[in-house]
Amino acid sequence: YSKQKLNLCEFSNVSISRQYKKVGNTIDEINQGHMPLPSYTFEHKEARLTDGEKEKIYTWFNEVRKNIQLKYPADSLVLQRKK
């Protein structure tokens, strides 16, 4: 998942529904083993994550997602399609 898709420096500047979606997408990417990208770690060996590091990142994003769910009504977490 690239910085272009998930930039934590700008995370609070997007709608809560977009934040929720980005957090969910990141969790999916971790679960599928796509984070960090193999094409990136091929060039940057130091960027490879251990299973423990992946678990910490997954846990953190999962907690963020739970906190969003607790704070906002479910209908506000659905991205609206552009008309």
Salt bridges, closest charged atoms under 4 A:
GLU29 OE1 - HIS34 ND1 3.52
GLU46 OE2 - HIS44 ND1 3.76
GLU63 OE2 - LYS66 NZ 3.92
